[in-house]
Amino acid sequence: MIYNFNPFGTDFDSLVASQLEVLREVKEGWYMDYKSDLIAIKKIAKSISSFANQYGGWLVFGVRESDEKCAGEFVGIEKTKVNELSERIREAVRAHVNPAPFYLEKVFAGPVKELGLINGRSILLLYIPEGVNPPYIHSSGVIYRRIADQSDPKPEADRGVLDGLWNKAQTSKNLLKKFLRSYSKPVDTNSPVAFIYLVTNPRFDKVFGKIDFRDFLDIMSGKKSNSIAMPMKTVHSVSGGYVARHTHFNEPQRALPSIQWWHSGNALITLPISTYDGVNESLENLGPFFEELKSQRFSNPVVSDFTEFYFSLAAMYNQLIQVKESTKNREDVYVYTVLENTRRLIPYIDDPKYIEKVKKLGVPMVETSTVTVPDQYGGSDTLLYKLVPHKDENPLVNVLREISLPFTGVLGSVGILNGKNDIRDYKVLYDIDRLQKTRG
């Protein structure tokens, strides 16, 4: 984790209460703000937004200033008020700052001898990194910044400063766009490949705990799966994170199912789509589908099978969610999908209803070599789709429901789904009971 200013000499997650004693020599100002007790929600929002708009900084509750504006007395917050304060902070960020800045929170409960903090009282520490999506606007319509040794944030009215904040935000958006295309390139195969970006840090302005390589390996191998997983045999570190690849019984240099995890909280699933130029015994409806293709004058058809796409995507998504939870990342998950090598692709799913549709409407084929979901080439100004968490007693149901949005988006982009009626008709494809029986 990179800090513009860190007086503690250690990472946020590793901080212990006794280390706060260093604040007795740290003055309030550019990077530090002391509060002896609870304050109004809008005032909290004012302080947090000012740090996010400037260089980032620390907001400490339960500290009374000395005459030199340093931490004088660690009076603490009453234990019964700590939860209320945490809720005020969440409300301040959620409802009174736009866009919502990222922050880290930690509570140190007394007694702490080194601080003179008594039993029943706590210090609440916030770290607000410098934001990359400014300006962070207070609900009053004012843009605040931290200024030098002044204890209170000041409203910003200078046009040059404001333009600089807007330009910084545009840079962040461009960074996201670049990220969403940097890793999804045509690969050494003529078969289609899906690149699914799972993004929890779209502005690259958040920091999370790092997962140890051994823990990552255990999750990727499927040893810690709570429902489904795609066992990854090859796992190794890369710059900024880890990579896991499904090399079981496969040529390692081929395009294979894989997961790349970055410590920034973002991830990429690579999922090749299986292709067939003849009947496969595991797909009971593929024979009749080839017969239909011949009747529609296809001479040497090669079909792209999306039947297992749903399960494979769900399995790898489940592993990534376990990694996400291990890093104490509680952010929402957003998704963006790129399909490469799609020109004249013949899509297939092993469902008799799909063959009936093809007989009636003809065989769908994509005319472009690249497809994106959301469709950036169609003029969409939405870069990412938000996944909706699902809570059910069955963990498999949760995973499949949560990942249904990108799955449905992919099927719609290649012509398998044309509307809600198709989703209801393809009962074999969406049959969770079948998946549970066949996958155990």
C-alpha positions in Angstrom: 0.0 0.0 0.0 1.4 3.4 -1.0 0.8 6.4 1.3 1.5 10.1 0.6 2.0 10.3 4.3 2.2 7.6 7.0 3.5 8.5 10.4 3.3 5.0 11.8 6.0 3.2 9.8 3.8 0.2 9.0 0.9 -0.8 6.8 -2.7 0.0 7.9 -3.6 -3.6 8.4 -0.6 -4.2 10.7 -1.2 -1.2 12.9 -1.5 -1.8 16.7 -2.8 0.6 19.2 0.5 1.4 20.8 1.8 2.8 17.5 -0.7 5.7 17.7 1.5 7.3 20.3 3.6 8.8 17.5 0.6 11.1 16.9 1.7 13.2 19.9 4.3 14.7 17.5 2.1 14.9 14.4 0.3 18.3 13.8 -3.1 18.6 12.4 -3.1 20.0 8.9 -2.4 18.7 5.4 -2.6 15.0 6.3 -4.1 14.8 9.8 -7.5 15.7 11.4 -8.3 15.0 15.1 -11.8 14.8 16.6 -12.3 14.3 20.3 -15.9 13.0 19.9 -18.6 12.2 17.4 -19.4 15.0 15.0 -22.3 15.6 12.5 -22.5 13.4 9.4 -22.1 16.3 7.1 -18.9 17.5 8.9 -17.5 13.9 8.6 -18.2 14.1 4.9 -16.5 17.5 4.7 -13.3 16.1 6.2 -13.3 12.9 4.1 -14.0 14.7 0.8 -11.2 17.2 1.5 -8.6 14.5 2.0 -9.8 12.7 -1.1 -9.5 15.9 -3.1 -6.0 16.7 -1.9 -3.3 14.3 -0.9 -5.2 11.8 1.2 -4.8 11.6 5.0 -5.9 10.4 8.4 -9.0 11.2 10.4 -8.8 10.2 14.1 -11.7 10.1 16.5 -11.2 10.1 20.2 -8.1 12.4 20.3 -8.0 15.8 21.9 -5.5 18.2 20.4 -2.6 19.7 22.4 -1.8 23.4 22.3 0.6 22.6 19.4 -2.2 21.0 17.5 -0.8 17.5 17.9 -2.5 14.6 19.6 -2.6 15.7 23.2 -4.9 13.3 25.0 -6.4 10.0 23.9 -9.8 10.4 25.5 -11.4 7.8 23.3 -15.0 7.3 22.1 -17.4 5.6 24.5 -17.7 1.9 23.6 -21.4 2.2 23.1 -21.0 5.0 20.5 -18.4 3.3 18.3 -21.0 1.5 16.1 -23.0 4.7 15.8 -19.8 6.5 14.7 -19.1 3.8 12.1 -22.6 4.2 10.7 -22.3 8.0 10.5 -19.1 7.5 8.5 -20.8 5.1 6.1 -23.7 7.5 5.7 -21.4 10.5 5.2 -19.6 8.7 2.3 -22.7 7.1 0.8 -25.1 10.1 0.9 -23.0 13.2 1.3 -20.0 12.8 -1.0 -20.2 12.3 -4.8 -18.6 10.1 -6.0 -18.1 8.1 -2.8 -14.4 8.0 -1.8 -12.7 4.9 -0.6 -11.5 4.7 3.1 -10.1 2.2 5.6 -11.4 2.0 9.1 -9.9 0.5 12.3 -11.0 0.6 15.9 -8.5 0.4 18.8 -10.3 -0.5 22.1 -9.0 0.4 25.5 -7.3 -0.1 27.8 -4.1 0.9 26.1 -1.4 1.8 28.6 0.9 3.6 26.2 -1.9 6.0 25.1 -3.5 6.4 28.5 -6.7 5.1 26.9 -9.0 3.7 29.6 -11.2 0.6 29.5 -14.6 1.1 27.8 -13.3 3.8 25.3 -11.9 3.4 21.8 -10.0 5.3 19.2 -11.4 5.1 15.6 -8.9 5.6 12.9 -9.7 6.3 9.2 -7.3 6.4 6.3 -8.6 8.2 3.2 -6.3 7.7 0.1 -5.9 10.5 -2.4 -8.8 10.0 -4.8 -8.4 9.4 -8.5 -11.9 10.4 -9.4 -12.1 14.0 -8.2 -13.6 16.3 -7.5 -15.4 14.7 -4.6 -18.3 17.1 -4.1 -19.9 17.6 -0.7 -23.7 17.4 -0.6 -23.8 21.1 0.0 -22.4 21.5 -3.5 -19.0 22.7 -2.2 -15.7 21.1 -3.1 -13.4 21.0 -0.1 -9.6 20.6 0.1 -7.1 20.3 3.0 -4.9 23.4 3.2 -1.5 23.6 5.0 -1.8 23.9 8.8 -5.5 24.8 8.8 -7.5 22.4 10.9 -10.7 22.8 8.9 -11.1 22.1 5.1 -11.5 25.1 2.9 -14.0 25.5 0.0 -12.2 25.5 -3.4 -13.2 28.2 -6.0 -10.0 28.5 -8.1 -10.8 27.5 -11.7 -7.3 26.2 -12.3 -7.5 23.9 -9.3 -10.9 22.6 -10.3 -9.9 22.0 -13.8 -6.9 20.0 -12.5 -9.3 17.8 -10.4 -11.5 17.1 -13.4 -8.5 16.2 -15.6 -7.4 13.8 -12.9 -10.8 12.1 -13.0 -10.6 11.8 -16.8 -7.2 10.2 -16.5 -8.7 7.6 -14.2 -11.4 6.8 -16.7 -8.9 6.4 -19.5 -6.9 4.1 -17.3 -9.9 1.9 -16.8 -10.6 1.8 -20.5 -7.0 0.9 -21.2 -7.1 -1.9 -18.6 -10.3 -3.4 -20.1 -8.5 -3.9 -23.4 -4.9 -4.5 -22.5 -5.2 -8.2 -21.6 -7.9 -9.3 -24.1 -6.0 -9.7 -27.3 -6.5 -12.2 -30.1 -4.8 -15.5 -29.1 -3.1 -18.2 -31.0 -6.3 -20.0 -32.0 -9.1 -19.5 -34.5 -11.6 -20.5 -31.9 -13.5 -17.9 -29.8 -12.2 -16.9 -26.4 -14.0 -15.0 -23.7 -12.2 -12.5 -21.5 -14.3 -11.7 -18.4 -13.1 -8.8 -16.3 -14.3 -8.8 -12.7 -13.6 -5.4 -11.3 -13.9 -4.2 -7.7 -11.6 -1.3 -8.1 -12.6 0.5 -11.3 -10.8 3.8 -10.4 -7.7 2.1 -9.1 -8.0 4.2 -5.9 -8.6 1.4 -3.4 -6.2 -0.7 -1.3 -6.9 -4.1 0.1 -5.1 -6.7 2.1 -2.8 -9.0 0.1 -3.5 -12.7 -0.2 -0.6 -15.0 0.6 0.5 -17.2 -2.4 -0.1 -20.4 -0.5 -3.7 -19.3 0.3 -4.2 -18.3 -3.3 -2.9 -21.7 -4.4 -5.2 -23.6 -2.1 -8.2 -21.7 -3.5 -7.2 -22.1 -7.1 -6.6 -25.9 -6.6 -10.2 -26.2 -5.4 -9.2 -27.4 -1.9 -11.2 -24.6 -0.2 -14.2 -24.6 -2.5 -17.6 -24.1 -0.7 -19.6 -25.2 -3.8 -17.9 -25.4 -7.2 -14.4 -24.8 -8.5 -12.2 -25.4 -11.6 -9.0 -26.9 -10.3 -6.0 -25.0 -11.5 -2.8 -27.1 -11.8 -0.4 -24.3 -12.8 -0.2 -21.3 -10.3 2.5 -18.7 -10.1 3.1 -15.0 -9.3 3.2 -12.2 -11.9 3.8 -8.5 -11.6 1.1 -7.2 -9.3 -0.6 -10.5 -8.5 -1.0 -14.1 -9.5 -2.0 -16.3 -12.4 -3.7 -19.7 -12.3 -4.2 -21.9 -15.4 -6.3 -25.1 -16.0 -3.5 -27.2 -17.5 -4.9 -30.6 -16.6 -4.6 -32.9 -19.7 -4.0 -29.9 -21.9 -1.1 -28.5 -24.0 0.2 -25.8 -21.6 0.9 -23.2 -24.4 -2.7 -23.3 -25.7 -5.3 -20.9 -24.8 -6.7 -22.4 -21.6 -9.2 -21.5 -18.8 -7.2 -19.2 -16.5 -7.5 -16.6 -13.8 -5.4 -13.5 -13.3 -5.7 -11.8 -10.0 -4.2 -8.4 -9.3 -3.7 -7.1 -5.7 -5.6 -4.0 -6.8 -8.8 -6.1 -6.4 -9.4 -6.6 -10.1 -9.3 -9.9 -12.0 -9.5 -11.5 -15.4 -11.0 -14.8 -16.3 -9.9 -16.2 -19.7 -12.3 -18.9 -21.0 -11.9 -20.5 -24.4 -15.0 -21.7 -26.1 -15.0 -25.4 -27.2 -15.5 -26.0 -31.0 -16.7 -29.1 -32.8 -16.7 -30.1 -36.5 -18.6 -33.3 -35.8 -20.7 -35.2 -33.3 -19.6 -35.3 -29.7 -21.1 -38.1 -27.5 -21.3 -35.8 -24.4 -23.7 -33.4 -26.3 -26.8 -35.4 -27.1 -28.4 -32.8 -29.3 -25.3 -32.0 -31.4 -26.1 -34.6 -34.0 -29.5 -33.2 -34.8 -27.9 -29.7 -34.8 -25.4 -30.7 -37.5 -28.2 -32.2 -39.5 -30.1 -28.9 -39.4 -26.9 -27.1 -40.4 -26.6 -29.3 -43.5 -30.2 -28.7 -44.3 -29.4 -25.0 -44.3 -26.6 -25.6 -46.8 -23.6 -25.3 -44.4 -20.9 -27.4 -46.1 -18.1 -27.8 -43.4 -19.6 -26.2 -40.3 -17.6 -25.7 -37.1 -19.8 -24.9 -34.1 -18.8 -23.1 -30.9 -20.3 -24.8 -27.8 -21.5 -22.5 -25.0 -23.1 -25.3 -23.0 -20.4 -25.5 -20.4 -19.7 -21.8 -20.4 -22.1 -21.1 -17.6 -20.7 -23.7 -15.3 -17.0 -22.9 -16.0 -17.6 -19.2 -15.6 -19.4 -19.8 -12.3 -16.7 -22.1 -11.0 -13.9 -19.6 -11.6 -16.0 -16.7 -10.3 -16.6 -18.7 -7.1 -12.8 -19.1 -6.6 -12.3 -15.4 -7.2 -14.9 -14.5 -4.7 -13.1 -16.6 -2.1 -9.9 -14.7 -3.0 -11.8 -11.4 -2.7 -13.1 -12.3 0.8 -9.6 -13.3 1.9 -8.3 -9.8 1.1 -11.2 -8.2 3.2 -12.5 -6.6 0.0 -16.1 -5.8 0.5 -16.6 -3.7 -2.6 -19.2 -4.4 -5.3 -18.2 -6.5 -8.3 -18.5 -5.1 -11.8 -18.1 -7.1 -15.0 -17.0 -6.4 -18.6 -16.7 -9.2 -21.2 -14.7 -9.3 -24.5 -15.2 -12.1 -27.0 -12.4 -12.5 -29.5 -12.4 -14.5 -32.8 -16.1 -14.3 -33.2 -16.5 -13.6 -36.9 -18.9 -16.1 -38.6 -19.1 -18.0 -35.3 -21.8 -20.6 -35.2 -23.1 -20.6 -31.6 -24.5 -23.8 -30.0 -26.0 -24.9 -26.7 -27.1 -28.5 -26.0 -30.8 -27.8 -25.6 -33.5 -29.1 -28.0 -35.4 -25.8 -27.7 -32.4 -24.1 -29.3 -32.5 -26.4 -32.3 -36.2 -25.6 -32.7 -35.4 -21.9 -32.7 -32.7 -22.4 -35.4 -35.1 -24.3 -37.6 -37.5 -21.4 -37.4 -35.2 -18.4 -37.5 -32.0 -19.7 -39.1 -28.6 -20.0 -37.6 -27.3 -16.9 -35.8 -23.8 -15.8 -36.8 -21.7 -12.9 -35.5 -20.3 -10.5 -38.2 -17.6 -8.9 -36.2 -14.3 -10.4 -34.9 -14.7 -8.8 -31.5 -17.8 -8.6 -29.3 -18.0 -6.6 -26.0 -20.6 -6.8 -23.3 -21.6 -4.0 -22.6 -21.4 -3.1 -26.3 -18.8 -0.2 -26.4 -18.9 -0.3 -30.2 -22.6 0.2 -30.3 -22.3 3.6 -28.5 -23.0 2.5 -24.9 -21.6 4.9 -22.3 -21.7 2.1 -19.7 -18.3 0.5 -19.2 -19.2 -2.0 -16.6 -22.2 -4.0 -15.4 -22.7 -4.4 -11.6 -23.3 -7.9 -10.3 -26.1 -8.4 -7.9 -25.3 -10.5 -4.8 -27.7 -13.4 -4.1 -28.4 -15.0 -0.8 -29.7 -18.6 -0.7 -29.1 -21.6 1.5 -27.5 -23.3 -1.5 -24.1 -21.9 -2.3 -24.2 -23.1 -5.9 -27.5 -21.3 -6.5 -25.8 -18.1 -5.2 -22.9 -18.4 -7.6 -25.0 -19.2 -10.6 -27.5 -16.4 -10.0 -24.8 -13.9 -9.4 -22.9 -14.7 -12.6 -26.0 -15.0 -14.7 -25.7 -11.4 -15.9 -22.5 -11.8 -17.9 -23.5 -15.3 -19.0 -26.8 -14.0 -20.4 -25.0 -11.0 -21.9 -22.6 -13.3 -23.8 -25.4 -15.6 -25.1 -27.3 -12.5 -26.2 -24.3 -11.1 -28.0 -23.9 -14.2 -30.2 -27.6 -14.7 -30.9 -28.5 -17.6 -28.6 -30.8 -15.5 -26.5 -33.1 -13.0 -28.1 -35.2 -12.2 -25.1 -36.7 -13.4 -21.8 -38.8 -16.1 -23.4 -35.6 -17.8 -24.6 -34.3 -17.8 -21.0 -37.4 -19.6 -19.9 -37.4 -22.0 -22.8 -33.8 -23.2 -22.3 -34.6 -25.2 -19.2 -31.8 -27.7 -19.7 -29.1 -25.0 -19.9 -30.3 -23.3 -16.7 -31.2 -26.5 -14.8 -29.3 -26.1 -11.5 -30.4 -29.6 -10.3 -28.8 -31.1 -13.5 -25.6 -29.2 -12.8 -25.5 -30.4 -9.2 -26.0 -34.0 -10.3 -23.5 -34.0 -13.2 -20.9 -32.0 -11.2 -21.5 -33.5 -7.8 
